[in-house]
């Protein structure tokens, strides 16, 4: 678990100071050590900051080289099946110098090339320089747990674990992507491959990229997709539950492998409860953590989590988040997430990681369970029952998108097709609402016509069901966008801000592939509801009275907290650089529908970002 960076330049020399400057912007991701590698002949530089988890000795230092020093690797993440892969590599004669998972990746690349990705089970983002072939290989794990950003202009190619690293380069083009900011208010995050900067792109989950340093060409390719075959192979319900039980126990056991202390986050929900129940079988003294809020009107999870912890026999700690200066923390939030980011649950996640880091260096999380087992489906399944077709649904959809207010939109919403309703339910603001927020000249300069812009472009990435299975389509949409770009980004930044590694067993790709190979009834059942398979598995390990509870998201008392900002939030935005430079329209913001506390908070998020970071139009 670390930070990785790298540079290649076509004409100007890459220096060690350039690499170190990028690398050391991310000290929080790797406080245990640092290293650099330069191939002077090919003008390639790699950098690494280390958070030591596996093989704490100097042998685990990166960048790591192979025996003849023709391959150099920097890796962020963990390969959970590395011990099995190591044994296989030793059987064919490979001689290891360390006990790390990093060196295993080198061994398998030497034998299988890019196909080595198919054998890796874990969370990772890595860069591998192959000096013999003059290629730089970048790869990101299947579900996008670990981040990877790429910067490219006419003369320079660079990559990093966080955007902030590029700011350290004096030749970095700081022009922002206005369309990415426009998207932010629909998705609550900037959807990949876009980033806040025009020349910085996010490597997509399940993709790899190859830079040919002879030609300067960079191309990307998808190496993993969700299964298309929804055939259960004749399994009955009990067999499905048994197999999920086996896969989950195996995944949790692999995620516990560590040379440093391991804990877990525990709420009262099914997902973290399932992870902790499995982990407690292997780690009887497991430390668990829950966040409570000191707000009378906000529902807390601490007492229920404590009861479950007592039943499982784990050591539990409740962190009570007292009422605090929300405005001050909003500024800290912007520093942590590096670009505009709208998931307010990142705040309690940050606090919980801060507390956990005092006693453990690795923590297991229950993130991803909703996307895998169907937890979100009950929230919107009723909106997919009425299906309209024909010309009117298209007209209704366009009118709905163009409306500057939500008032009266329910009438148009009922005229949409099921698929249109599904997409609508996933968007925060429509283009008509967003249009008021932006200066029209800024949109024109970015060649963005709000009357024609497709706000839902990101959802074209997910697979469309041949049989109009909207449950499966929405789940695939969540897995390909919401999960990697919102939920997992939240966890990565909040945890790494405190130098703690968070592992996510519920999205082990073998478990994900199995669940998505089944008919969607195993994710949402008309009588049993969502997550029924996971509930039956957990029922084997915990009392039913502690797990049969209504779903509660990891939310914060946002309405109460944003009252702290009511007197100054408009003034704060009016004086911000994003308004002064003409991206936001001050007049439009005053006219816009900003009754939502989330929308107001997102506006402030962008305003603070624009004041704290260096950027240009």
MOQUI-V113408 format. One record per backbone hydrogen bond with DSSP energy under -1.0 kcal/mol. CO is the residue of the C=O (numbers start at 0). NH is the residue of the N-H. Records with the same first field share a line. If there is no record, write none. Layout:
CO = NH + NH
This chain:
0 = 50
2 = 48
3 = 160
4 = 46
5 = 158
6 = 44
7 = 156
14 = 18
15 = 19
16 = 20
17 = 21
18 = 22
19 = 23
21 = 24
22 = 25
25 = 28
26 = 29
32 = 49
34 = 47
36 = 45
38 = 42 + 43
42 = 8
43 = 38
44 = 6
45 = 36
46 = 4
47 = 34
48 = 2
49 = 31
52 = 258
56 = 59
57 = 60
63 = 72
65 = 68
69 = 130
70 = 65
71 = 128
72 = 63
73 = 126
75 = 124
77 = 122
78 = 81
80 = 84
81 = 85
82 = 86
83 = 87
84 = 88
85 = 89
86 = 90
87 = 91
88 = 93
89 = 92
100 = 104
101 = 105
102 = 106
103 = 107
104 = 108
105 = 109
106 = 110
107 = 111
108 = 112
111 = 114
112 = 115
113 = 116
114 = 117
115 = 118
120 = 79
122 = 77
123 = 140
124 = 75
125 = 138
126 = 73
127 = 136
128 = 71
129 = 133 + 134
133 = 212
134 = 129
135 = 210
136 = 127
137 = 208
138 = 125
140 = 205
147 = 202
148 = 159
149 = 200
150 = 157
154 = 9
155 = 152
156 = 7
157 = 150
158 = 5
159 = 148
161 = 164
162 = 165
164 = 167
165 = 168
168 = 171
173 = 615
174 = 197
176 = 180
177 = 181
178 = 182
179 = 183
182 = 185 + 186
183 = 187
184 = 428
185 = 427
187 = 341
190 = 193
192 = 201
195 = 176
196 = 199
198 = 151
200 = 149
203 = 206
205 = 222 + 223
206 = 139
207 = 220
208 = 137
209 = 218
210 = 135
211 = 215
216 = 211
218 = 209
220 = 207
231 = 234
235 = 239
236 = 240
237 = 241
238 = 242
239 = 243
240 = 244
241 = 245
242 = 246
243 = 247
244 = 248
245 = 249
246 = 250
247 = 251
248 = 252
249 = 253
250 = 254
253 = 256
260 = 360 + 361
262 = 363
263 = 288
268 = 272
269 = 273
270 = 274
271 = 275
272 = 276
273 = 277
274 = 278
275 = 279
278 = 281 + 282
282 = 285
285 = 314
286 = 263
287 = 316
288 = 265
289 = 318
291 = 320
292 = 294
294 = 297
300 = 304
301 = 305
302 = 306
303 = 307
304 = 308
305 = 309
306 = 310
307 = 311
308 = 312 + 313
314 = 287
316 = 289
318 = 291
319 = 321
320 = 293
323 = 325
324 = 328
325 = 329
326 = 330
327 = 331
328 = 332
329 = 333
330 = 334
331 = 335
332 = 336
333 = 337
341 = 343
342 = 345
343 = 346
344 = 348
345 = 349
346 = 350
347 = 351
348 = 352
349 = 353
350 = 354
351 = 355
352 = 356
354 = 357
355 = 358 + 359
360 = 500
361 = 262
362 = 502
363 = 264
365 = 368
367 = 371
368 = 372
369 = 373 + 374
372 = 530
375 = 378
376 = 379 + 380
379 = 382
380 = 383
381 = 384
390 = 394
391 = 395
392 = 396
393 = 397
394 = 398
395 = 399
396 = 400
397 = 401
400 = 431
405 = 408
408 = 412
409 = 413
411 = 414
412 = 415
416 = 420
417 = 421
418 = 422
419 = 423
420 = 424
422 = 425
423 = 426
429 = 433
430 = 434
433 = 436
436 = 584
438 = 442
439 = 443
440 = 444
441 = 445
442 = 447
443 = 446
448 = 451 + 452
452 = 454
453 = 456
455 = 458
456 = 459
457 = 460
464 = 467
467 = 469
468 = 472
469 = 473
470 = 474
471 = 475
472 = 476
473 = 477
474 = 478
475 = 479
476 = 480
477 = 482
480 = 484
481 = 485 + 486
482 = 487
485 = 489
486 = 490
487 = 491
488 = 492
489 = 493
490 = 494
491 = 495
492 = 496
494 = 497 + 499
495 = 498
500 = 362
502 = 364
503 = 506
504 = 507
507 = 511
508 = 512
509 = 513
510 = 514
511 = 515
518 = 521
519 = 522 + 523
522 = 530
524 = 528
528 = 524
530 = 534
531 = 535
532 = 536
533 = 537
534 = 538
536 = 539
537 = 540 + 541
542 = 545
543 = 546 + 547
546 = 548
552 = 554
555 = 557
556 = 560
557 = 561
560 = 563
561 = 564
564 = 568
567 = 571
568 = 572
569 = 573
570 = 574
572 = 575
575 = 579
576 = 580
577 = 582 + 583
578 = 581
582 = 438
584 = 588
585 = 589
586 = 590
587 = 591
591 = 593
595 = 599
596 = 600
597 = 601
598 = 602
599 = 603
600 = 604
601 = 605
602 = 606
603 = 607
604 = 608
605 = 609
606 = 610
607 = 611
608 = 612
615 = 175
